[in-house]
Amino acid sequence: MNLKSKLRSKIFHTVGEAADSLGRPCYVVGGYVRDLIIGRHSKDIDFVTVGSGIELAETVASRMGKGAHLAVFRNYGTAQLKHHATELEFVGARRESYNRNSRNPIVEDGTLDDDLARRDFTINAMAISVNQDSFGELVDRYDGLGDIERRIIRTPLDPDITFSDDPLRMMRAIRFATQLQFNIYPETLEAIRRNAERIEIITAERIKDELFKIMASPKPSIGWELLLNTGLLKIIMPELAKMKGIEVVNGRAHKDNFKHTMLVLDAVAEVSDNIFLRWAALLHDIGKPVTKHFDKERGWTFHNHNFIGSKMVKTIFRRMKFPLGNEMRYVAKLVELHMRPIALVEDEVTDSAVRRLANYAEEDLSDLMILARADITSKDEARKARYLANFDLVEQKFRDTNARDEERNRKNPVDGTEIMAMFGLPQGPDVGYFTKNLKQAIKDCEIEDTRAAAFEYLVKIGRERGFEPVIPVPTE
């Protein structure tokens, strides 16, 4: 396959000419080649040369001039060249060997074939020449092109060796399958199952990076189901693995909470790119396995699973080295509140109930409603439609209540000057107490926003603090 027409950027000719000037072969390799064939955009380009990658990078940088910024990593034998929005990586061809107790390889100089053989998957083990006499020619020793056409993730060499040497590649296989919506080749999939325990030597930070890429994919459930079915999930996130399955007592069963969670996650992913809203969807029922209880009269219950789940979110985030600031608090809050909109539509939708939920959710209210809508996964279409229609009503209530609150905030029926005259008070914190409480009482619909109701309320809270009106209280 000749890909010359797809290598449109001048960069490839510049690199090729630099390699020719040094008398050595040079190739674009790995993910850039894969994405070029698939038609995905990629701005990071990896080059392999037989010899010193650093020397080639320095030669390329000198030809590019002022717009190029070179960083050299001599300990690793690599160099990085940034040119505007494009990032070029240069390395010499190498071969690798591994110690079983580490994923850090012993690296030696090698040939192009050595370099391609050490790659994780066939779709990443292709190279395109940039030398002038062979520009655009594809080197594909392991039929990566065929695997792209077949939509398959497969290792170039024995998958047991590939995954045992570097167990992170098991996570990468699942990540690529999720991102590209490819199938993992059966032999490769079985090797992941056989080597799943090896993931324990990989750091939480490395695993986190792969999980976040899975979560950013168009259909994240693909990755989580693969993690479950390969045995990796019970090692990296056992709380989620425990959600799988249905238990039956006295002929009464609960739903498969893992399957339900996957439906919720994908529903959220269809409408939002917010990665932490997706994490909230994944973890919204995480407390169910530990709160599950069978009651003879009520059947299966999961009492307080939202509150327990919220605490579990914090435990999981800490263990997995996820962000521990606002992101963790956001996910924990949504998990805690995820049942509130459903409870709201099952009861009378009053202004005060709507306002309480809005006050709890604050700026995350719209995200909470996205999660609540996704959480309706009933197969009973009429029931599902009824719930979603009720959510429409709740959201209209939010809008109406906000509009009324804004109107109330604009027109306080009794001002501070009148309160000072009413109780014979000087300007100070006591007046602030009255105005603040009056404003909150009106906002919470505790009283009507009329002058008569406001004066009556002020007398009431004044007497609670030992203040009596010093002038007749107006009645209107």
Secondary structure as GFF3:
##gff-version 3
##sequence-region A 1 476
A	DSSP	three_ten_helix	4	6	.	.	.	ID=ss1
A	DSSP	alpha_helix	10	22	.	.	.	ID=ss2
A	DSSP	beta_strand	26	29	.	.	.	ID=ss3
A	DSSP	alpha_helix	31	38	.	.	.	ID=ss4
A	DSSP	beta_strand	44	49	.	.	.	ID=ss5
A	DSSP	alpha_helix	53	64	.	.	.	ID=ss6
A	DSSP	three_ten_helix	65	67	.	.	.	ID=ss7
A	DSSP	beta_strand	68	73	.	.	.	ID=ss8
A	DSSP	beta_strand	78	83	.	.	.	ID=ss9
A	DSSP	beta_strand	86	92	.	.	.	ID=ss10
A	DSSP	beta_strand	94	97	.	.	.	ID=ss11
A	DSSP	beta_strand	106	109	.	.	.	ID=ss12
A	DSSP	alpha_helix	112	117	.	.	.	ID=ss13
A	DSSP	three_ten_helix	122	124	.	.	.	ID=ss14
A	DSSP	beta_strand	127	129	.	.	.	ID=ss15
A	DSSP	three_ten_helix	132	134	.	.	.	ID=ss16
A	DSSP	beta_strand	138	139	.	.	.	ID=ss17
A	DSSP	alpha_helix	144	150	.	.	.	ID=ss18
A	DSSP	beta_strand	152	153	.	.	.	ID=ss19
A	DSSP	alpha_helix	159	165	.	.	.	ID=ss20
A	DSSP	alpha_helix	168	180	.	.	.	ID=ss21
A	DSSP	beta_strand	183	184	.	.	.	ID=ss22
A	DSSP	alpha_helix	186	195	.	.	.	ID=ss23
A	DSSP	three_ten_helix	196	201	.	.	.	ID=ss24
A	DSSP	alpha_helix	204	215	.	.	.	ID=ss25
A	DSSP	alpha_helix	221	230	.	.	.	ID=ss26
A	DSSP	alpha_helix	233	236	.	.	.	ID=ss27
A	DSSP	alpha_helix	238	241	.	.	.	ID=ss28
A	DSSP	beta_strand	248	249	.	.	.	ID=ss29
A	DSSP	beta_strand	252	253	.	.	.	ID=ss30
A	DSSP	alpha_helix	257	271	.	.	.	ID=ss31
A	DSSP	alpha_helix	275	283	.	.	.	ID=ss32
A	DSSP	alpha_helix	288	291	.	.	.	ID=ss33
A	DSSP	beta_strand	293	295	.	.	.	ID=ss34
A	DSSP	beta_strand	299	301	.	.	.	ID=ss35
A	DSSP	alpha_helix	305	319	.	.	.	ID=ss36
A	DSSP	alpha_helix	326	337	.	.	.	ID=ss37
A	DSSP	alpha_helix	340	346	.	.	.	ID=ss38
A	DSSP	alpha_helix	351	361	.	.	.	ID=ss39
A	DSSP	three_ten_helix	362	364	.	.	.	ID=ss40
A	DSSP	alpha_helix	365	374	.	.	.	ID=ss41
A	DSSP	alpha_helix	381	410	.	.	.	ID=ss42
A	DSSP	alpha_helix	416	423	.	.	.	ID=ss43
A	DSSP	alpha_helix	429	443	.	.	.	ID=ss44
A	DSSP	alpha_helix	451	464	.	.	.	ID=ss45
###
